[in-house]
Amino acid sequence: LAACGSLVPSEKARPELLPTGKPRVGIGAGASTSAFWAVRDPATGQPRGVTVDLAYALARRLEAPVALVVYANSGEVVAAGPKGEWDVAFLPEDAERRKVLDFGPAYSLSTSTYLVREGSGIGTLAEVDRAGVRAAGIANTTTARSAMNALKNTQLQSFRTVDELVAKMRAGEIDAIALGRESLQGLQP
C-alpha cells in the first residue's frame, strides 16, 4: 500500500494491486468493529467498518471495482496472503507477519488489553498473570502473540472467532479476553 501514498497509484503499483483487474482486499470480520476489524451489517450481511472503507477508497483511486475477501480473523487473512487469495489487506503489523507479508505505513495505532469477566477478581493487568486465571485470545493474531509473550503464569487459550471468546466468557469458562482496546469496548455490553 506504500505505493498509494499519492492520490493516484503509480503505473508501477497498478499491476501489483490489480493482478485480476480489481483489488481483492482481505478483510477480518468479527463481533465488534475497530480500525482493523469489520462487522457484518445485520440487514445485508455485508462487511462494514474502517477496513471496508479503506478498500473502497483504494478501489476509487485505482478506478476499479473492489472485491472483498472476508475471513473470520486476522490470522486467517495473513495465512491467505501468500496463497494469493487477496492483493491488499489492512492489518496490525508484528514480527511474525513481516516474515510473510510486506507492510506499508501504519494507518492506525492500537493498544492491546483484556476484558475481564465480572466477578473474576481481576482489576489490573498484573492480575491477569496469576495461576488459575483463564485467559483467551484469537489464534494467530498480534494481540494473542503479545499476550502469550507477556504472560508468565497464565497460559493463553486460542480460539478462531470473537464470538467463541464471548460465548466462553458468558459460560464462565474464561476470565479474560485479550484483544485490542477498541474491539473490547464494543464487546463490553
C-alpha positions in Angstrom: 0.0 0.0 0.0 3.0 2.3 0.3 2.8 2.8 -3.4 -0.6 4.5 -2.9 0.8 7.4 -0.9 -0.3 9.8 -3.7 -3.9 10.4 -4.8 -3.3 8.1 -7.8 -1.2 4.9 -7.5 1.8 4.9 -9.8 1.7 2.8 -13.0 4.3 0.6 -11.4 2.0 -0.2 -8.5 -1.1 -0.9 -10.6 -0.2 -4.4 -11.7 0.6 -5.4 -8.1 -2.6 -4.0 -6.8 -4.8 -5.2 -9.7 -3.5 -8.6 -10.9 -7.1 -9.7 -11.6 -8.4 -6.3 -12.8 -9.8 -5.3 -9.4 -8.3 -5.1 -6.0 -9.1 -8.1 -3.9 -9.0 -6.9 -0.3 -8.6 -9.2 2.7 -10.9 -8.2 5.5 -11.3 -9.7 9.0 -14.9 -9.6 10.2 -15.7 -10.1 13.9 -18.2 -9.3 16.5 -17.0 -5.7 17.2 -15.7 -3.1 14.8 -12.3 -1.4 15.2 -9.6 0.1 12.9 -8.7 -3.5 11.8 -12.0 -5.4 12.3 -15.1 -5.1 10.2 -18.5 -6.4 11.3 -21.3 -7.8 9.2 -24.3 -5.5 8.6 -27.3 -7.3 10.2 -29.6 -6.3 7.4 -27.4 -7.1 4.4 -24.7 -9.5 5.8 -22.1 -7.3 4.1 -19.0 -6.3 6.0 -18.7 -2.7 7.1 -16.1 -0.8 9.0 -12.8 1.1 8.6 -11.0 -1.7 6.6 -14.0 -1.8 4.2 -14.0 2.0 3.8 -10.2 1.8 3.1 -10.8 -0.9 0.5 -13.4 1.2 -1.3 -11.2 4.3 -1.2 -8.3 2.3 -2.7 -10.6 1.0 -5.5 -11.8 4.5 -6.3 -8.1 5.7 -6.6 -7.4 2.7 -8.8 -10.6 3.4 -10.8 -11.6 -0.3 -10.4 -14.3 -2.3 -8.7 -13.4 -3.8 -5.3 -13.7 -7.5 -4.3 -13.8 -8.0 -0.5 -12.4 -11.4 0.6 -13.7 -11.9 4.2 -12.1 -14.0 6.9 -13.1 -14.9 10.5 -9.9 -13.5 12.0 -6.8 -11.6 11.1 -4.6 -14.7 11.3 -6.6 -16.2 8.5 -6.2 -13.0 6.5 -2.4 -13.3 6.9 -2.4 -17.0 6.0 -4.3 -16.3 2.8 -1.9 -13.6 1.6 0.9 -15.9 0.5 -1.6 -18.2 -1.2 -2.6 -15.2 -3.4 -6.2 -15.0 -2.2 -6.1 -11.3 -1.8 -3.9 -8.4 -3.2 -4.0 -5.9 -0.3 -5.2 -6.0 3.4 -5.2 -3.7 6.3 -3.8 -5.5 9.3 -1.9 -5.0 12.6 1.8 -5.5 12.0 4.2 -7.6 14.0 7.5 -9.6 13.6 5.7 -12.8 12.7 3.6 -11.2 10.0 6.6 -9.4 8.5 8.1 -12.8 7.8 5.3 -13.5 5.1 3.9 -10.1 4.2 5.1 -6.7 3.2 3.7 -3.7 5.1 3.1 -0.1 4.1 2.9 2.8 6.5 0.6 2.4 9.6 -2.8 4.0 9.3 -3.8 3.3 13.0 -2.0 2.5 16.3 -3.8 0.2 18.7 -3.5 -0.8 22.3 -4.0 -4.4 23.4 -5.5 -5.2 26.8 -8.0 -7.5 28.4 -11.8 -7.6 29.0 -12.4 -9.5 32.3 -15.4 -11.4 33.4 -17.5 -9.8 36.2 -16.6 -11.4 39.5 -13.2 -12.6 38.2 -11.4 -10.5 40.9 -9.1 -9.2 38.2 -8.5 -5.4 38.5 -5.1 -4.9 36.9 -3.0 -6.2 34.0 -0.7 -7.9 36.5 -3.7 -9.8 38.0 -4.3 -11.5 34.6 -1.0 -13.2 35.0 -1.8 -15.3 38.1 -2.1 -19.1 38.4 -5.6 -20.2 37.8 -6.6 -17.3 35.6 -8.2 -18.5 32.3 -7.3 -16.0 29.5 -8.0 -16.4 25.8 -7.4 -14.6 22.5 -7.8 -15.1 18.8 -5.4 -17.6 17.3 -2.5 -16.2 15.2 -3.2 -12.5 15.9 -0.8 -9.9 17.0 -2.7 -9.4 20.3 -2.6 -13.1 21.1 1.1 -13.3 20.4 1.7 -10.2 22.6 -0.3 -11.7 25.4 1.5 -15.0 25.2 4.8 -13.2 25.4 3.8 -11.2 28.4 2.0 -13.9 30.4 4.4 -15.9 32.6 1.9 -17.7 34.9 -1.2 -17.8 32.7 -1.5 -19.9 29.6 -3.4 -18.2 26.8 -6.1 -20.3 25.2 -6.7 -19.7 21.5 -10.0 -19.6 19.6 -10.9 -18.8 16.0 -13.5 -16.1 16.4 -14.5 -13.3 18.8 -18.0 -14.9 19.0 -16.3 -18.0 20.5 -14.5 -15.9 23.1 -17.6 -14.1 24.1 -19.6 -17.4 24.4 -16.8 -18.9 26.6 -16.8 -15.8 28.9 -20.6 -15.8 29.2 -20.4 -19.5 30.1 -17.9 -18.7 32.8 -15.2 -20.8 31.1 -12.7 -17.9 30.7 -11.8 -15.0 32.9 -10.1 -12.6 30.5 -10.2 -11.9 26.7 -7.1 -10.4 25.1 -7.9 -8.1 22.2 -7.4 -4.6 21.0 -8.9 -1.9 23.4 -11.2 -0.6 20.6 -12.7 -4.0 19.9 -13.1 -4.8 23.6 -15.0 -1.5 24.2 -17.5 -2.7 21.6 -17.8 -6.1 23.4 -18.3 -4.7 26.9 -22.1 -4.6 26.8 
